[in-house]
Amino acid sequence: MPTPLRYRLRRLKRSVLAKTALLTSRASSLLGSTDALAKMEYPGHEQGRRLVIFLPGIDDLAEDFERRGFIDDMRQHGIMADAVAIDAHYGYYASRTIHDRITDDVVSAARSAGYEQIWLAGISLGGFGAASYAARHASEISGLLLFAPYLGGAPLIREISAAGGIGEWQPGEVGADDYQRALWSWFKQHLGGNDPALPIYLAYGNRDMFRRANGLLGQALPRDRVLSIPGGHDWPTWKALWQMVLPSWKSVLG
């Protein structure tokens, strides 16, 4: 684990580069997106039965899940699944390489190692990465844990809301690179039945900046898999939600 000063500097650099990249595509190259995903691995001594892949938010680092106690919380609740936090920064999203990198660097290796269950857990931008990956590779994973996920830009969210929600909304033609519309189109198809094959947990604060989009998704999910508590778009809220999700998720893991 890096020293506190080095950690703060790395996190500051990540935040500045990511926010700059949102304004100009030239800055995305400074983040890098051609290398394999850096990973932090946390063996749970289950001999490869289950794997949880953590995806960080736009300002965050892979190690933040350990620093914030997410791994320790799993162990304290008796969840001994192996875990890996991937350093999936904004550069991978901007270059549209995020899905290939997750497959090549993590999921394919996990399948080859014989994992029976692979879950994706994402926060904010990482929630979008996890969900959009599932939209394209649902057969490769066992479920999603989404914490205050970014789910698309304001125009698309207004469009879905104006239609009356996912059930009434019609996605229309979905472009090959339109990850946002493709994601909601998958939500509509996947959640249209009474018992979705792929379980999705959704948790967010009631003052979160993505609460409108999260609320639209939550309306289509089973009530016992949606959590909303007082809080904003921040780690203290996500930490509290994580601890609340763990008992229910443990029962699903079997």
C-alpha positions in Angstrom: 0.0 0.0 0.0 1.5 3.4 -1.0 2.3 6.0 1.7 -0.5 8.4 2.5 1.2 11.3 0.7 1.9 9.3 -2.4 -1.7 8.1 -2.4 -3.1 11.6 -2.1 -0.9 12.8 -4.9 -1.9 9.9 -7.2 -5.6 10.5 -6.4 -5.3 14.2 -7.1 -3.6 13.5 -10.4 -6.3 11.0 -11.4 -9.0 13.5 -10.6 -7.5 16.4 -12.5 -6.7 14.3 -15.6 -10.2 12.7 -15.6 -12.0 16.0 -15.3 -9.7 17.6 -18.0 -10.4 14.6 -20.3 -14.2 15.3 -20.0 -13.5 18.7 -21.6 -11.0 17.7 -24.2 -10.3 14.3 -25.8 -6.6 15.1 -26.0 -6.3 14.8 -22.3 -7.6 11.2 -22.4 -4.3 10.0 -23.8 -2.5 11.2 -20.7 -4.5 8.7 -18.6 -3.5 5.9 -20.9 -5.7 3.1 -22.1 -3.6 0.7 -24.1 -2.0 -1.1 -21.2 -3.5 -4.1 -19.4 -5.6 -3.1 -16.4 -3.6 -2.8 -13.1 -5.2 -5.0 -10.4 -5.1 -5.4 -6.7 -6.0 -9.0 -5.7 -7.5 -10.1 -2.4 -7.7 -13.9 -2.0 -10.6 -15.1 0.0 -9.5 -18.8 0.3 -12.6 -20.2 -1.4 -10.4 -22.1 -3.9 -11.8 -20.1 -6.9 -15.5 -20.6 -6.4 -16.5 -16.9 -6.5 -14.8 -13.7 -7.7 -15.9 -10.1 -7.1 -14.5 -7.5 -9.5 -14.5 -3.9 -8.1 -14.6 -1.0 -10.6 -13.8 2.5 -9.1 -15.4 5.9 -9.8 -13.9 8.6 -12.0 -11.8 10.2 -9.3 -10.9 7.0 -7.5 -8.1 4.4 -7.5 -8.4 0.6 -7.4 -7.0 0.6 -3.8 -9.8 2.8 -2.5 -12.0 -0.2 -2.0 -9.4 -1.6 0.4 -8.7 1.7 2.1 -12.4 2.3 2.6 -12.9 -1.1 4.2 -14.9 -2.8 1.5 -12.8 -5.9 1.6 -12.7 -6.2 5.4 -16.5 -5.7 5.4 -16.9 -8.7 3.1 -14.8 -10.9 5.4 -16.6 -9.7 8.6 -19.9 -10.8 7.0 -18.5 -14.2 6.2 -18.1 -13.6 2.5 -14.9 -15.3 1.6 -15.1 -14.8 -2.2 -11.9 -13.8 -3.9 -11.8 -10.1 -4.9 -9.9 -8.0 -7.4 -10.1 -4.2 -7.7 -9.2 -3.0 -11.2 -7.7 0.4 -12.0 -10.3 1.1 -14.7 -9.8 4.9 -15.0 -11.7 7.2 -17.4 -9.1 6.8 -20.2 -10.4 3.3 -20.8 -14.0 4.6 -21.1 -13.0 7.5 -23.4 -11.2 5.2 -25.8 -14.0 2.6 -25.7 -11.6 -0.1 -24.6 -13.0 -0.8 -21.2 -15.1 -3.8 -22.1 -12.2 -5.5 -24.0 -9.8 -4.9 -21.1 -12.2 -6.3 -18.6 -12.6 -9.4 -20.7 -9.0 -9.9 -21.6 -7.4 -8.9 -18.3 -9.9 -10.3 -15.8 -12.9 -12.2 -16.8 -11.3 -14.6 -19.3 -8.5 -15.5 -16.8 -11.1 -16.0 -14.1 -13.1 -18.4 -16.3 -9.9 -20.3 -17.2 -9.2 -20.5 -13.4 -12.5 -22.2 -12.9 -14.5 -19.6 -11.0 -18.2 -20.6 -10.7 -19.5 -17.1 -10.1 -18.2 -13.7 -11.2 -19.8 -10.5 -9.8 -19.1 -7.0 -10.9 -19.3 -4.2 -8.2 -19.0 -0.6 -9.4 -19.3 2.8 -8.0 -20.3 5.9 -10.0 -18.5 5.6 -13.3 -17.5 2.1 -12.3 -21.2 1.3 -11.9 -21.7 2.3 -15.6 -18.7 0.2 -16.5 -20.1 -2.8 -14.7 -23.6 -2.4 -16.0 -22.6 -1.7 -19.6 -20.3 -4.7 -19.6 -23.2 -6.9 -18.4 -25.3 -5.5 -21.3 -22.8 -6.9 -23.7 -21.5 -10.0 -21.8 -24.4 -11.1 -19.5 -23.5 -14.7 -20.0 -20.1 -14.1 -18.5 -21.1 -12.8 -15.1 -23.4 -13.8 -12.3 -24.7 -10.4 -11.0 -24.2 -6.7 -10.5 -23.7 -4.6 -7.4 -24.2 -0.9 -8.4 -23.6 2.0 -6.1 -24.8 5.4 -7.3 -24.0 4.4 -10.9 -23.7 6.9 -13.7 -26.3 5.7 -16.2 -26.2 8.2 -19.0 -26.4 11.9 -19.8 -29.3 14.2 -18.9 -31.0 14.1 -22.3 -31.4 10.3 -22.3 -32.6 10.3 -18.7 -35.2 12.9 -19.4 -36.3 10.9 -22.5 -36.9 7.8 -20.4 -38.6 9.7 -17.6 -40.9 11.5 -20.0 -41.9 8.2 -21.5 -43.0 7.0 -18.1 -40.1 4.8 -17.2 -38.3 1.8 -18.8 -41.4 -0.1 -19.4 -43.0 2.5 -21.7 -39.8 3.9 -23.2 -38.7 2.8 -26.7 -35.0 2.8 -27.3 -35.3 3.2 -31.1 -32.2 2.5 -33.2 -29.1 2.0 -31.0 -25.7 3.0 -32.5 -22.8 0.7 -32.2 -20.9 3.2 -30.0 -24.0 4.4 -28.1 -23.2 2.6 -24.8 -25.7 4.6 -22.8 -28.7 3.9 -24.9 -27.6 0.3 -25.4 -27.4 -0.1 -21.6 -31.0 1.1 -21.1 -32.2 -1.0 -24.0 -30.6 -4.0 -22.2 -32.2 -3.0 -18.9 -35.6 -2.8 -20.6 -35.2 -6.3 -22.1 -33.6 -7.9 -19.1 -35.9 -6.5 -16.5 -39.1 -7.1 -18.5 -39.8 -10.4 -16.9 -40.8 -11.3 -13.4 -37.6 -13.0 -12.5 -34.5 -11.5 -14.2 -31.8 -14.1 -14.7 -29.0 -11.8 -13.7 -29.5 -10.3 -10.2 -28.9 -6.5 -9.9 -28.5 -4.7 -6.6 -28.8 -0.9 -6.7 -27.9 1.4 -3.9 -27.6 5.2 -3.8 -28.0 8.3 -1.6 -31.2 10.3 -1.8 -29.2 13.5 -2.5 -26.9 11.8 -5.0 -26.4 13.7 -8.3 -27.5 10.6 -10.2 -30.6 9.9 -8.1 -33.0 10.6 -11.0 -31.5 8.0 -13.2 -31.0 5.6 -10.3 -34.6 6.0 -9.4 -35.8 5.1 -12.9 -33.7 1.9 -12.8 -34.9 1.2 -9.2 -38.5 1.2 -10.3 -37.8 -1.7 -12.6 -35.9 -3.8 -10.0 -37.3 -6.0 -7.3 -37.9 -3.9 -4.2 -35.6 -6.0 -2.0 -32.7 -5.2 -4.2 -32.9 -1.4 -4.1 -31.6 0.7 -1.3 -31.7 4.5 -0.9 -30.6 6.2 2.3 -29.9 9.9 3.3 -26.6 10.8 1.6 -24.8 12.2 -1.4 -22.4 11.1 -4.0 -19.6 10.2 -1.6 -17.7 7.4 0.1 -19.4 7.6 3.5 -22.7 7.0 1.8 -21.4 4.2 -0.3 -19.7 2.6 2.7 -23.0 2.6 4.7 -24.9 1.2 1.7 -22.2 -1.5 1.2 -22.7 -2.7 4.7 -26.4 -2.8 4.3 -26.2 -4.7 1.0 -23.9 -7.4 2.2 -26.3 -9.6 4.3 -28.8 -9.8 1.4 -26.1 -10.4 -1.2 -24.6 -13.2 1.0 -27.9 -15.0 0.9 -27.9 -14.9 -2.9 -24.4 -16.2 -3.2 -25.4 -19.4 -1.5 
